[in-house]
Structures are given as structure tokens and as C-alpha cells.
Amino acid sequence: MANWILQTVLSIPGMVLYFSFRGFFQAWVAKKLGDTLPERSGYLTMNPIAHINPIGFLMILIVGFGFGKAMQFDSSRYKHPKRDGAIQILSAPAAGLILALALYVLYFIIYQVIGGLTGLAANKIFYYVGLVLYYSCYISVALTMFHLLPLPGLDTYRLIVHFLPYNVYRKIYVVEKYSLFIFIGFLIILRIPGFGDTIRYYLLELPTAFFMRLISAPFDLIGRLFL
């Protein structure tokens, strides 16, 4: 229990940073594409208050996955609506992976290089700083993988419906009204022993481990060769 509490506390900075950067990056990309609605709505900022949904954040603390505030966009401002809309949607997972890479670089430099060469890695405070950076990197990848699930409101679903003909999308639009219930139902399924574990492994844990390995592999090689 004590370890879970400590891990949760050390994970909070990564959760806050993930949603803040994800929201900021989406707003920044939208502005570059000609859509200033997110900026006018107050999303072009790293202030966590602008991006964190209290219910979604609480769900992360309790069950491990959640969501931030929904951002509105004005696709009528895009020069190429289909292309630019897809770029805007893909900016969300791109933000998570960019942040994860930046955090791992910091972790490698601060903890492994500076900490390893100076002996500070053995210092308890220094150790926890490294742990927060590593957890933050992992959280960015894990939440990115979660948002790539084809559930209503999440990134892959948004990308799919973006390219659907309007008459087809209109037929499935009714599903989006129940997005929160579908989301909660999926989280409940993930908690089912055996069946939920299998789904969580193949849809979330395996992709997360793959991207974590992809990010860390070059730095592990540098460490083995020069440290």
C-alpha cells in the first residue's frame, strides 16, 4: 500500500505535464493551421488548469487511465480541411511521444550521466528526481497509447470519423453522446481478472513497452559505450 501511494505521488507531476503539454501542443498546431479558436478559448498555455479535467484526472489516480478537457476546433479555418484536420488530430499523440522523448533525455542526462559520473545517483533526493522523470516519460507513452484506442472521443476514433462520409458519420454520431459511459465501461472491462488483463496487455502494455524501448535504446547504447 505504501509503495502504491509513493508511486502515485511520484506520478502526479508526469500526469499534469502530459495533459498540459498535449493541450498546449494541439492548440499551437491548430493556430499554425489557421484555427485560432483553441487559443481564444485559453488552451495555448502550459497552465494545467486550462487542460486538466478533474473527473478524468481522478480516474487516472484510481484506475490508471483518464482524460483531459475536450478542446473545440474550427475546421472552417483550414486551407485543406481533410489534410489539416488529420494533422491536428495526430498532433495529440505526437505531443505525447515528443514529451516522452524530451523527458527521457532529461532523465538520461541528469540521473545516468551526471548522477552516475558524480556519484549523486546514490543520493536519495537525486534518486527520486530521476524516478519522477522516468515515471513521467512512461506515463506520457502509456497515456498516448491509451488515447490511440478507437473509443469515442479518443484520437484514433476522431481520425477515423474525420475521413468518413457525412451520411455515415451522422448514423454513428449518436454513439458519441454515450462516450463517458463507454469509456467507464472499458475501464471496468480492464479490471476483469484474466480477460481484462489480456486486453490490457495487448492493447496498452505491449505498445507502451515497445515505444519505451524505442525511446530508451539509443541512450542505453550510449551508456554502455561511454559511461
C-alpha positions in Angstrom: 0.0 0.0 0.0 2.8 2.4 0.9 4.6 1.7 -2.4 1.4 2.3 -4.3 0.9 5.7 -2.6 4.5 6.7 -3.2 4.3 5.6 -6.9 1.1 7.6 -7.3 2.5 10.7 -5.7 5.7 10.5 -7.9 3.5 10.0 -11.0 1.3 13.1 -10.5 3.9 15.6 -12.0 4.0 13.4 -15.1 0.3 13.3 -15.4 0.0 17.1 -15.0 2.8 17.7 -17.5 1.3 15.3 -20.1 -2.1 16.9 -20.2 -0.7 20.4 -20.1 1.7 19.8 -23.0 -0.8 17.7 -25.0 -3.4 20.5 -24.8 -0.8 23.3 -25.5 0.7 21.4 -28.5 -2.7 20.8 -30.0 -3.7 24.5 -29.7 -0.3 25.5 -31.1 -0.7 23.2 -34.2 -4.2 24.4 -34.7 -3.0 28.0 -34.7 -0.3 27.1 -37.2 -3.0 25.6 -39.4 -5.1 28.8 -39.2 -7.5 27.9 -36.4 -7.3 30.3 -33.6 -10.3 29.0 -31.6 -8.2 26.9 -29.2 -6.0 30.0 -28.5 -9.1 32.2 -27.9 -10.5 29.6 -25.7 -7.4 29.7 -23.5 -5.7 26.5 -24.4 -2.5 27.9 -25.9 -0.8 27.7 -22.5 1.0 25.2 -20.3 -1.2 26.2 -17.3 -2.6 22.8 -16.1 -5.9 24.4 -15.0 -6.7 25.0 -18.7 -6.2 21.4 -19.7 -7.0 19.1 -16.8 -10.5 17.6 -16.4 -11.0 16.9 -12.6 -13.0 13.7 -13.3 -10.6 12.5 -15.9 -7.6 13.2 -13.6 -9.3 11.5 -10.7 -9.9 8.4 -12.8 -6.2 8.3 -13.7 -5.3 8.2 -10.0 -7.8 5.5 -9.2 -7.7 3.2 -12.3 -4.6 4.3 -14.2 -6.2 6.0 -17.2 -8.3 9.1 -17.8 -8.7 12.2 -20.0 -8.2 15.9 -20.1 -10.6 18.7 -21.1 -12.2 18.4 -24.6 -10.9 21.1 -26.9 -13.0 22.6 -29.7 -11.6 23.4 -33.1 -12.9 25.4 -36.1 -12.1 23.3 -39.2 -13.6 26.0 -41.4 -10.3 28.0 -41.0 -8.2 25.2 -42.5 -7.0 25.7 -46.1 -7.1 22.0 -46.7 -9.8 20.7 -44.3 -9.2 16.9 -44.6 -5.4 17.1 -44.5 -5.2 19.8 -41.9 -7.9 18.2 -39.7 -5.9 15.0 -39.8 -2.7 16.8 -38.9 -4.5 18.5 -36.0 -5.8 15.1 -34.7 -2.4 13.5 -35.0 -0.8 16.3 -33.1 -2.2 14.9 -29.9 -0.3 11.5 -29.9 2.7 13.3 -31.4 2.7 15.6 -28.4 2.8 12.6 -26.0 5.7 11.0 -27.8 7.7 14.3 -28.2 7.2 14.9 -24.4 8.3 11.3 -23.6 11.5 11.7 -25.6 12.3 15.0 -24.0 11.7 13.6 -20.5 13.9 10.6 -21.2 16.7 12.8 -22.5 16.5 14.8 -19.2 16.4 11.5 -17.2 19.5 10.2 -19.0 21.5 13.4 -18.7 20.5 14.2 -15.1 20.4 10.8 -13.5 22.5 8.5 -15.6 25.2 10.9 -16.8 25.6 13.5 -14.1 24.4 11.2 -11.3 26.5 8.3 -12.5 29.7 10.2 -13.0 29.4 12.2 -9.8 28.0 9.5 -7.6 24.9 11.6 -6.9 22.7 8.8 -8.2 23.1 7.2 -4.8 21.7 10.3 -3.1 18.0 9.8 -2.1 16.8 13.1 -3.4 18.6 12.7 -6.6 17.2 9.2 -6.9 13.6 10.5 -6.6 14.2 13.2 -9.1 15.4 10.5 -11.6 12.4 8.4 -10.7 9.9 11.3 -11.3 11.5 11.9 -14.7 11.3 8.2 -15.7 7.7 7.8 -14.4 6.8 11.0 -16.3 8.3 9.6 -19.5 6.5 6.2 -19.0 3.2 8.0 -18.3 3.4 10.1 -21.4 3.8 6.9 -23.5 1.2 5.0 -21.7 -1.5 7.7 -21.9 -0.6 8.3 -25.6 -1.2 4.6 -26.2 -4.5 4.8 -24.3 -5.7 7.8 -26.3 -4.9 5.9 -29.5 -7.6 3.3 -28.7 -10.6 3.6 -31.1 -13.0 4.7 -28.3 -15.4 7.7 -28.9 -13.6 10.9 -28.1 -10.1 9.5 -28.3 -7.6 10.2 -31.0 -8.0 7.1 -33.3 -11.8 7.4 -33.2 -11.5 11.1 -34.1 -9.2 10.3 -37.0 -11.5 7.5 -38.4 -14.7 9.6 -38.3 -12.8 12.5 -39.8 -12.5 10.6 -43.0 -16.0 9.1 -43.0 -18.6 10.4 -45.4 -21.0 12.7 -43.7 -24.0 10.4 -44.1 -22.1 7.5 -42.5 -20.8 9.7 -39.6 -24.3 11.0 -38.9 -25.5 7.5 -38.3 -22.8 6.8 -35.7 -22.9 10.3 -34.2 -25.5 9.1 -31.6 -22.8 6.9 -30.1 -20.7 9.9 -29.1 -23.4 11.0 -26.7 -22.5 8.0 -24.6 -18.7 8.5 -24.8 -18.3 8.8 -21.0 -20.3 5.6 -20.3 -18.4 3.7 -23.0 -15.1 5.0 -21.5 -16.1 3.9 -18.0 -17.3 0.5 -19.3 -14.0 -0.1 -21.0 -12.1 0.7 -17.8 -14.4 -1.8 -15.9 -13.6 -4.5 -18.5 -9.9 -3.9 -18.0 -10.4 -4.7 -14.3 -11.9 -8.1 -15.0 -9.3 -10.8 -13.9 -7.9 -12.8 -16.8 -9.9 -11.3 -19.6 -9.2 -7.7 -18.7 -5.5 -8.5 -18.1 -5.2 -9.9 -21.6 -6.9 -6.9 -23.2 -4.7 -4.5 -21.2 -1.6 -6.4 -22.1 -2.1 -6.5 -25.9 -3.7 -3.1 -26.3 -1.8 -1.0 -23.8 1.1 -2.6 -22.0 2.8 -4.2 -25.1 2.6 -1.0 -27.2 3.8 1.1 -24.3 6.8 -1.3 -23.7 7.6 -1.1 -27.4 7.7 2.7 -27.6 9.6 2.9 -24.2 12.2 0.5 -25.7 12.3 2.6 -28.9 13.0 5.7 -26.9 15.5 4.3 -24.5 17.5 2.0 -26.8 19.8 4.7 -28.3 20.6 6.1 -24.8 21.2 2.6 -23.4 23.7 2.1 -26.2 25.4 5.4 -25.4 25.6 4.5 -21.8 27.2 1.1 -22.5 29.8 2.6 -24.8 30.8 5.8 -22.9 29.7 5.6 -19.3 
